[in-house]
Structures are given as structure tokens and as C-alpha cells.
Amino acid sequence: MNTSAQTEPPAAPKKNLSVKVFGVGNAGVGILDLIIQGGLPGAAFAAVNTDPPTLAVTPACEQVSVETRLLRGLGTGGDPERGRIAAEEHLPKLKSLCQGTDVVFLLAGLGGGAGTGISPVLARAAKEAGALVLGFCTLPFACEGGRRLRMAQQGLAELKAAADGVICLPNQKVFKFIDENTSVVETFKITGQLLADAVRGVARLLAHTGLIEIHFADLAALLRDRHTESAFAVAETMGPARSREVMDKLLAHPMLDGGQVLGESDAVLVSLMGGPDLTMAEVNRVMEQINRQCEHAQVIMGAAVDESFRDRLAVTLIAARRASGEVPEQAASTSGADSLEVQLLSSSTSNRPGSRCVPPAPTLSPEQVEQLMARQTGRTSRGRNSASRMFQGQLPLEIISKGRFDKSEPNIHKGEDLDLPTYARRGVALN
């Protein structure tokens, strides 16, 4: 009897979890298309948008339009509130799409109208249908302006409150992957592919009963209330040197900043997936290097074996830092005119009334009325003509709402609001 012969570990059985992946808005639908092209076995797909022509990503994808009379076929116009209202009008339909689903993945690009407004409503509908909900989203590039970034951060907070967990990719991080010759189309494809890899990594983590188990509760606890501070990386290699090469790929991932993020994290989840030929020495080699990078973090480790991963090794890593009051990196990196734009837009959106009409002037005392009348008639108290110019008064006009444009930002050019008439901006009196 040969006692030295090693028996291969049995392939990990797959959990009977039903998974559905939703692409929300134009960016989310684009990422969903990349996932479908790359393959995600056992998952169902649905594209949700306000713009029907963009929904035809692939025949394998269910298409859902939340078009309403409010939108009138014109989309949300970049207004998340309009996207939210449209989604709430279709709430029963969205909830029915999630019935019987164990895990829902939401893909969205935050900062626009559809993805930012619809995804929190869809997350609530999925939870009410009994599903576990994970959000995967992107934040805008810095060049897209402070207003779009601010809307994205508000949408992230709303998605955070509605979902069980959120993994966020700031698009600005992708500059580490591109050079001067990378086109805009290729750049957005890279951001989508990074998020698609994250979805596949988390799906593998949830779909297999590992030899060392990671429960969904561990993943949700890691991400909950830390969404703006979370980072992820997915790497896959093959061959005899796979355990060393996979660490090189992980540390080169733009979300980990060369390993600096691991050193600043207080919790790290690591999931390894290999074939029956995965050795304990390889697992130990990977975990030793990760533990060395994050000495002060709680490390949650899992490992699973799948026959289809023979000669391959895939590592999914999610790191989280405690939420802090620090300004997000992307917002802090904006400077000069962009910082000024953020300040101006912040003040204008927080205190701006429902209309840009100036409110009525305060009530004048009898003495002030007499002085005003004297100046307007061109006479002083001594009866002589005065050379003072005419005084332009203000009528107590009722403030009228601008309807669908009520929340639109003013058109500011060189410090002037171009939405005001020229005579009002230049102080010209009308006779």
C-alpha cells in the first residue's frame, strides 16, 4: 500500500444560489455587456434604463425601460431626481424582477441621472423581494466637474443606505492604466472591465462552498458603512509560478496603490480559487505576503477548489478602511478653477430659492418713503431740482417655479448669471 500517494481534494460543491445582475443606466448597461461577453455561469441578466435604444446589449439580457410621461422619451437630462421618480413609478415591476433571486448585483455609473437615481430604488425593491444586494459602481473622472462628482457622492450615500454592500471604483484611478495615446473609448472600457472582474470575483466567492468558507455576512459586514473607503483587486494567473505572479498582479492593481491601501486597512477579505492541483504551499505563500502588507488589519481568508481552474489561481481581495471625515481623494485633487466651481455650486444649490427672481424689498419706513419719492420726482426738501439719477425700484413679484428646470444650475459666465435679463445684470433703469 502506497502511503505517500496524495489524494486530490474534492471539488467544492456549488451553492444553489440564484444570482441576477442588473445594469442600470448607460454606464451600468455597458459594464453588464462586458460581463455577459466574458461569461458568468449561472447568472441571469437585466438592463434597466430610461432610454430604450441603449438596452439592446445582447439577446441573453432582459430589457427593462422605466420610461414615464415625465421623461417623454428625453431621458433624465442628467437629473437623478427624475430617474428616482421614474423608478418609483415602476416599483412593482422592479420588485417582480427580483422575486425568487437570492443575490442581486447592481452595476451603475454614478453622477448622471439614470444610474444615480434608479439604483437606490432598485436596491430597495430587491431587498423587499428578499434578495441580498451588492452594488458595484463607478465615480466620475475629475475632469467631469465638481457638480457631477457631488451628485455621484450623494447617490453613493443613497445606494449605501439601500444595499447590503457597495464596491466603488473612482474612475480617476484608471489613469495608472493608460498613457497619452489611450482613447476615450478604450479608457471607459478599462474602467468597465475592472468592475466586471470585481463582479466575477465576488460571484465566485458566493457561488462555491469553499474548503475555507467565507459567508455573505462577512462580506456585507466588511463593506457596510465603509463604502467610500473600500478598495478591491482581482488577479488571475496560471502556470508553475502562479502563486508569485498573482501577488505581483495584485500589488500592481491601481486600487491598491502599490500595497499602500493594504497597510492602511483595518479589515481585508481574501478569496482564493484554484483547481484540484492547488497546493497548501501556494495558499500559504500568497497569504504570507498579504499578511505582511496589512499587519494591523483583520484578515478574513477563504479558499475553494473548482475543476475548471486546473493550473490556474485567482485571488479576489477586498480591503476596507474605517469611515473618516477626510475629503475624498478625488475631491481633494481638484484645484484652481475646479475648486472654485465646487464652492460656487455648493453655495448655489444649498440656499438657492425655487426661482432666480430677487425677493421683494423690505418694507420702508414713512421717512424712507418720503426720501425715495423726493429723489424720484427730482426735488429736494428745499424745492430745487436734484441731479440725482432715477432710482430703479423692485416690484413685489410672486416667485414662480420653473417647473422641470427648477433644479437646473444657473448659467454663470465671468461671474454673471446669463439667465437674468441684460438690463437687470447691468442695472439699467426702465422708464
C-alpha positions as CSV (number, residue, x, y, z in Angstrom):
1,M,0.0,0.0,0.0
2,N,1.5,3.3,-1.1
3,T,1.0,5.7,1.8
4,S,2.9,8.5,0.0
5,A,0.3,8.9,-2.6
6,Q,-1.7,12.1,-2.2
7,T,-5.4,12.2,-2.9
8,E,-6.7,15.3,-4.6
9,P,-9.1,17.4,-2.7
10,P,-12.7,17.1,-3.8
11,A,-14.1,19.8,-6.0
12,A,-16.1,22.3,-3.9
13,P,-19.8,21.9,-4.4
14,K,-21.6,24.9,-5.8
15,K,-24.2,26.6,-3.7
16,N,-27.7,26.7,-5.0
17,L,-27.8,30.4,-5.2
18,S,-29.7,32.3,-7.9
19,V,-27.9,35.4,-9.0
20,K,-29.2,38.2,-11.1
21,V,-27.0,41.1,-12.4
22,F,-28.7,44.4,-13.2
23,G,-27.0,47.1,-15.4
24,V,-28.5,50.4,-14.5
25,G,-28.2,53.5,-16.8
26,N,-25.9,53.8,-19.8
27,A,-22.7,53.1,-17.9
28,G,-24.2,50.1,-16.0
29,V,-25.5,48.6,-19.2
30,G,-22.1,48.9,-20.8
31,I,-20.4,47.1,-17.9
32,L,-23.2,44.5,-18.0
33,D,-22.4,43.8,-21.6
34,L,-18.7,43.2,-20.8
35,I,-19.7,40.7,-18.1
36,I,-22.0,38.8,-20.5
37,Q,-19.3,38.7,-23.1
38,G,-16.8,37.4,-20.6
39,G,-19.3,34.9,-19.1
40,L,-20.8,34.5,-15.7
41,P,-22.2,30.9,-15.4
42,G,-25.5,30.5,-13.6
43,A,-26.4,34.2,-13.6
44,A,-29.4,36.0,-15.1
45,F,-29.1,39.5,-16.6
46,A,-31.3,42.5,-16.9
47,A,-30.6,46.0,-18.3
48,V,-32.6,48.9,-16.7
49,N,-32.7,52.3,-18.3
50,T,-34.8,55.2,-19.3
51,D,-33.5,55.2,-22.9
52,P,-34.9,52.2,-24.8
53,P,-32.4,52.3,-27.8
54,T,-29.4,51.6,-25.4
55,L,-31.0,48.5,-23.9
56,A,-30.3,46.0,-26.7
57,V,-26.9,44.8,-25.4
58,T,-27.4,41.2,-26.1
59,P,-30.3,38.7,-26.6
60,A,-29.4,37.0,-23.4
61,C,-30.3,40.1,-21.4
62,E,-33.7,41.0,-20.2
63,Q,-34.5,44.6,-21.1
64,V,-36.5,46.9,-18.8
65,S,-37.5,50.5,-19.6
66,V,-38.7,52.9,-16.9
67,E,-39.9,55.5,-19.3
68,T,-42.7,57.7,-18.0
69,R,-44.8,60.7,-19.2
70,L,-42.5,62.9,-17.1
71,L,-39.5,61.9,-19.2
72,R,-41.4,62.0,-22.5
73,G,-38.7,60.0,-24.3
74,L,-36.0,62.5,-23.5
75,G,-34.2,60.6,-20.7
76,T,-33.4,62.1,-17.3
77,G,-31.4,65.1,-18.6
78,G,-28.7,64.2,-16.0
79,D,-31.1,64.8,-13.1
80,P,-31.0,61.9,-10.6
81,E,-34.4,63.1,-9.1
82,R,-36.1,62.4,-12.4
83,G,-34.5,59.0,-12.5
84,R,-35.7,58.3,-9.0
85,I,-39.3,59.3,-9.7
86,A,-39.3,57.2,-12.9
87,A,-38.1,54.1,-11.0
88,E,-40.6,54.6,-8.1
89,E,-43.4,54.7,-10.7
90,H,-42.2,51.2,-11.9
91,L,-41.5,49.9,-8.3
92,P,-43.9,46.9,-8.6
93,K,-42.3,45.9,-11.9
94,L,-38.8,46.2,-10.5
95,K,-39.7,44.2,-7.4
96,S,-41.1,41.4,-9.6
97,L,-37.8,41.2,-11.5
98,C,-36.1,40.3,-8.2
99,Q,-38.6,37.7,-7.0
100,G,-37.0,34.3,-6.3
101,T,-33.5,35.7,-6.6
102,D,-31.0,35.1,-3.7
103,V,-28.3,37.6,-4.7
104,V,-28.7,40.8,-6.8
105,F,-25.7,42.6,-8.2
106,L,-26.3,46.3,-9.3
107,L,-24.0,47.9,-11.8
108,A,-24.1,51.7,-12.2
109,G,-22.1,54.7,-13.1
110,L,-22.8,57.4,-10.6
111,G,-23.0,61.1,-11.4
112,G,-25.7,61.0,-14.2
113,G,-29.4,60.8,-14.0
114,A,-30.4,57.2,-14.6
115,G,-27.7,55.3,-12.7
116,T,-27.7,57.6,-9.8
117,G,-31.4,57.9,-9.4
118,I,-32.6,54.4,-10.3
119,S,-30.1,52.2,-8.5
120,P,-31.1,53.1,-4.9
121,V,-34.7,52.4,-5.7
122,L,-33.9,49.1,-7.4
123,A,-31.8,48.1,-4.4
124,R,-34.7,48.7,-2.0
125,A,-37.0,46.8,-4.3
126,A,-34.6,43.8,-4.4
127,K,-34.3,43.8,-0.6
128,E,-38.1,43.9,-0.2
129,A,-38.2,40.9,-2.6
130,G,-35.9,39.0,-0.2
131,A,-32.6,39.2,-2.1
132,L,-29.2,40.1,-0.8
133,V,-28.0,43.2,-2.6
134,L,-24.5,44.2,-3.6
135,G,-23.8,47.4,-5.6
136,F,-20.8,47.9,-8.0
137,C,-20.4,51.5,-9.1
138,T,-18.0,54.0,-10.6
139,L,-17.4,57.6,-9.7
140,P,-16.7,60.3,-12.3
141,F,-13.4,61.5,-13.6
142,A,-12.1,64.7,-12.1
143,C,-12.4,66.4,-15.4
144,E,-16.2,65.9,-15.4
145,G,-16.5,68.7,-12.9
146,G,-17.5,69.2,-9.3
147,R,-21.2,69.2,-9.8
148,R,-21.2,65.7,-11.3
149,L,-18.9,64.4,-8.6
150,R,-21.1,65.8,-5.9
151,M,-24.2,64.2,-7.4
152,A,-22.3,60.9,-7.6
153,Q,-21.3,61.1,-3.9
154,Q,-24.9,61.8,-2.9
155,G,-26.0,58.9,-5.0
156,L,-23.4,56.7,-3.4
157,A,-24.7,57.6,0.1
158,E,-28.2,56.7,-1.0
159,L,-27.1,53.4,-2.5
160,K,-25.1,52.7,0.6
161,A,-28.3,53.1,2.7
162,A,-30.3,50.8,0.5
163,A,-27.9,47.9,-0.4
164,D,-26.2,45.3,1.8
165,G,-22.8,46.4,0.5
166,V,-21.2,48.6,-2.1
167,I,-17.9,48.3,-4.0
168,C,-16.9,51.6,-5.6
169,L,-14.3,52.3,-8.3
170,P,-13.3,56.0,-8.7
171,N,-12.6,56.4,-12.5
172,Q,-9.6,58.6,-11.7
173,K,-7.7,55.6,-10.5
174,V,-7.6,54.3,-14.1
175,F,-5.0,56.9,-15.1
176,K,-2.5,54.4,-13.8
177,F,-3.5,52.0,-16.6
178,I,-3.4,54.4,-19.5
179,D,-1.0,56.7,-21.4
180,E,-1.2,59.7,-23.6
181,N,-2.3,57.6,-26.6
182,T,-5.2,55.8,-24.9
183,S,-8.5,56.8,-26.5
184,V,-11.6,57.9,-24.5
185,V,-13.5,54.7,-25.7
186,E,-10.7,52.5,-24.5
187,T,-10.4,54.3,-21.2
188,F,-14.0,53.7,-20.3
189,K,-13.7,50.1,-21.5
190,I,-10.9,49.6,-19.0
191,T,-13.0,51.0,-16.1
192,G,-15.8,48.7,-17.1
193,Q,-13.5,45.7,-17.3
194,L,-12.1,46.4,-13.8
195,L,-15.6,46.4,-12.3
196,A,-16.6,43.4,-14.3
197,D,-13.7,41.5,-12.9
198,A,-14.8,42.5,-9.4
199,V,-18.3,41.1,-10.1
200,R,-16.9,37.8,-11.3
201,G,-14.6,37.6,-8.2
202,V,-17.4,38.2,-5.8
203,A,-19.7,35.8,-7.7
204,R,-17.1,33.1,-7.4
205,L,-16.8,33.7,-3.7
206,L,-20.5,33.4,-3.2
207,A,-21.2,30.5,-5.6
208,H,-18.7,28.0,-4.2
209,T,-18.7,26.3,-0.8
210,G,-15.1,26.7,0.0
211,L,-12.7,24.4,1.8
212,I,-12.2,27.5,4.0
213,E,-15.6,29.2,3.9
214,I,-16.4,32.9,3.6
215,H,-20.0,33.8,4.3
216,F,-22.0,36.5,2.7
217,A,-22.4,38.1,6.2
218,D,-18.6,38.5,6.4
219,L,-18.6,40.3,3.0
220,A,-21.6,42.6,3.9
221,A,-20.1,43.5,7.3
222,L,-16.8,44.4,5.6
223,L,-18.5,46.7,3.1
224,R,-21.3,48.2,5.2
225,D,-20.8,51.8,6.4
226,R,-17.3,51.9,4.7
227,H,-18.2,52.3,1.1
228,T,-16.2,55.4,0.3
229,E,-13.2,53.8,1.9
230,S,-13.3,50.3,0.2
231,A,-10.9,49.0,-2.4
232,F,-10.8,45.8,-4.4
233,A,-8.4,43.9,-6.6
234,V,-8.8,40.8,-8.7
235,A,-5.9,38.9,-10.2
236,E,-5.6,35.6,-12.1
237,T,-2.5,33.7,-13.2
238,M,-1.6,30.2,-14.4
239,G,1.5,28.0,-14.6
240,P,4.0,26.8,-12.1
241,A,4.9,30.3,-10.8
242,R,1.2,31.3,-10.4
243,S,1.4,32.0,-6.6
244,R,4.2,34.5,-7.1
245,E,2.8,36.1,-10.2
246,V,-0.6,36.6,-8.7
247,M,0.8,38.7,-5.9
248,D,2.7,40.8,-8.4
249,K,-0.5,41.5,-10.2
250,L,-2.4,42.3,-7.0
251,L,0.2,44.8,-5.9
252,A,0.2,46.4,-9.3
253,H,-3.6,46.9,-9.2
254,P,-4.4,50.6,-9.3
255,M,-7.0,50.3,-6.5
256,L,-4.3,49.1,-4.1
257,D,-1.8,51.9,-4.8
258,G,1.2,49.6,-4.7
259,G,0.1,48.0,-1.5
260,Q,-0.3,51.2,0.4
261,V,-4.1,50.7,0.8
262,L,-3.4,47.3,2.5
263,G,-1.2,49.0,5.1
264,E,-3.9,51.5,5.9
265,S,-6.8,49.0,6.0
266,D,-8.4,47.7,9.2
267,A,-10.1,44.7,7.5
268,V,-9.2,42.7,4.4
269,L,-11.1,39.8,2.8
270,V,-9.1,37.4,0.6
271,S,-10.7,34.6,-1.5
272,L,-8.5,32.1,-3.4
273,M,-9.9,29.9,-6.2
274,G,-7.8,27.2,-7.7
275,G,-8.1,23.8,-9.3
276,P,-7.6,20.3,-7.8
277,D,-3.8,20.9,-8.2
278,L,-3.8,23.9,-5.8
279,T,-1.2,23.2,-3.1
280,M,-1.2,24.3,0.5
281,A,2.3,25.8,-0.1
282,E,0.8,28.1,-2.7
283,V,-2.0,29.2,-0.4
284,N,0.5,29.8,2.4
285,R,2.8,31.8,0.1
286,V,0.0,34.1,-1.0
287,M,-1.4,34.7,2.5
288,E,2.1,35.3,4.0
289,Q,2.7,38.2,1.6
290,I,-0.8,39.6,2.1
291,N,-0.5,39.4,5.9
292,R,2.9,41.1,5.6
293,Q,1.3,44.0,3.7
294,C,-1.5,44.5,6.2
295,E,-0.1,43.9,9.7
296,H,-2.8,45.9,11.5
297,A,-5.8,44.6,9.6
298,Q,-8.2,41.8,10.4
299,V,-7.8,39.3,7.6
300,I,-10.7,37.1,6.5
301,M,-9.5,34.3,4.2
302,G,-11.3,31.8,2.1
303,A,-10.3,29.1,-0.4
304,A,-12.2,27.0,-2.8
305,V,-11.4,24.4,-5.5
306,D,-13.0,24.1,-8.8
307,E,-12.2,21.6,-11.6
308,S,-12.4,24.3,-14.2
309,F,-9.5,26.2,-12.5
310,R,-6.9,23.4,-13.0
311,D,-3.4,25.0,-13.4
312,R,-5.0,28.4,-12.6
313,L,-5.1,30.6,-9.5
314,A,-7.5,33.5,-9.0
315,V,-7.4,35.9,-6.0
316,T,-10.2,38.3,-5.1
317,L,-9.2,40.9,-2.4
318,I,-11.4,43.5,-0.8
319,A,-10.0,45.9,1.7
320,A,-11.8,48.5,3.8
321,R,-10.8,51.4,6.0
322,R,-12.8,53.0,8.7
323,A,-15.0,55.8,7.5
324,S,-13.4,59.1,8.3
325,G,-14.2,62.8,7.8
326,E,-11.4,63.3,5.3
327,V,-12.1,64.8,2.0
328,P,-12.2,62.1,-0.7
329,E,-9.1,61.9,-2.8
330,Q,-10.8,62.8,-6.0
331,A,-12.4,65.9,-4.5
332,A,-9.2,66.9,-2.8
333,S,-7.2,66.6,-6.0
334,T,-9.3,69.2,-7.8
335,S,-7.7,72.6,-7.7
336,G,-7.8,76.0,-9.2
337,A,-11.0,76.7,-11.2
338,D,-12.5,73.3,-10.4
339,S,-12.2,74.0,-6.6
340,L,-13.8,77.4,-7.2
341,E,-16.6,75.7,-9.2
342,V,-17.3,73.3,-6.4
343,Q,-17.6,76.2,-3.9
344,L,-19.9,78.2,-6.1
345,L,-22.1,75.3,-7.0
346,S,-22.3,74.2,-3.4
347,S,-23.5,77.6,-2.2
348,S,-25.9,78.0,-5.1
349,T,-27.5,74.6,-4.6
350,S,-27.9,74.7,-0.8
351,N,-29.5,78.2,-0.4
352,R,-30.9,78.9,-3.9
353,P,-34.7,79.6,-3.9
354,G,-37.1,78.0,-6.3
355,S,-36.6,80.8,-8.8
356,R,-33.8,83.2,-9.6
357,C,-36.2,86.3,-9.2
358,V,-34.9,88.6,-6.5
359,P,-37.3,88.5,-3.5
360,P,-39.3,91.7,-2.7
361,A,-37.6,94.6,-0.9
362,P,-38.2,95.1,2.8
363,T,-41.0,97.4,4.0
364,L,-39.8,101.1,4.1
365,S,-40.5,103.5,6.9
366,P,-42.5,106.7,6.2
367,E,-39.4,108.8,6.3
368,Q,-37.6,106.4,3.8
369,V,-40.7,106.5,1.5
370,E,-40.7,110.4,1.6
371,Q,-37.0,110.5,0.7
372,L,-37.5,107.9,-2.1
373,M,-40.4,109.9,-3.6
374,A,-38.3,113.1,-3.4
375,R,-35.5,111.5,-5.3
376,Q,-37.8,110.1,-7.9
377,T,-39.5,113.5,-8.6
378,G,-36.2,115.2,-8.8
379,R,-36.8,117.6,-5.9
380,T,-35.0,118.1,-2.6
381,S,-36.5,119.3,0.7
382,R,-35.7,122.9,-0.4
383,G,-37.6,122.6,-3.7
384,R,-34.6,122.7,-6.0
385,N,-34.1,120.2,-8.8
386,S,-31.8,117.4,-7.9
387,A,-29.2,115.9,-10.3
388,S,-29.5,112.5,-8.8
389,R,-30.3,109.7,-11.2
390,M,-33.6,107.8,-11.3
391,F,-34.0,105.1,-8.8
392,Q,-35.0,101.7,-10.1
393,G,-37.4,100.1,-7.7
394,Q,-38.4,96.5,-7.3
395,L,-41.9,95.2,-7.7
396,P,-43.2,92.6,-5.2
397,L,-43.5,89.9,-7.8
398,E,-44.6,86.5,-6.8
399,I,-41.8,83.9,-7.1
400,I,-42.8,81.5,-9.9
401,S,-41.4,77.9,-10.1
402,K,-39.5,77.0,-13.3
403,G,-41.2,73.6,-13.5
404,R,-38.9,70.9,-14.9
405,F,-36.0,73.4,-14.8
406,D,-36.5,74.2,-11.2
407,K,-33.3,72.3,-10.1
408,S,-31.1,73.3,-13.1
409,E,-27.9,75.1,-12.3
410,P,-27.6,78.8,-13.3
411,N,-25.5,79.6,-16.4
412,I,-22.6,81.5,-14.8
413,H,-20.2,83.3,-17.2
414,K,-17.4,85.5,-15.8
415,G,-19.4,85.9,-12.6
416,E,-22.7,86.9,-14.3
417,D,-25.9,84.8,-14.3
418,L,-26.8,84.7,-18.0
419,D,-30.4,83.6,-17.2
420,L,-31.1,87.1,-15.9
421,P,-32.1,89.8,-18.5
422,T,-29.3,92.1,-19.7
423,Y,-30.9,95.2,-18.3
424,A,-31.1,93.6,-14.8
425,R,-27.5,92.5,-14.9
426,R,-26.3,95.9,-15.9
427,G,-28.6,97.9,-13.6
428,V,-30.3,99.8,-16.5
429,A,-33.4,101.6,-15.3
430,L,-36.6,101.1,-17.4
431,N,-38.7,104.2,-17.9
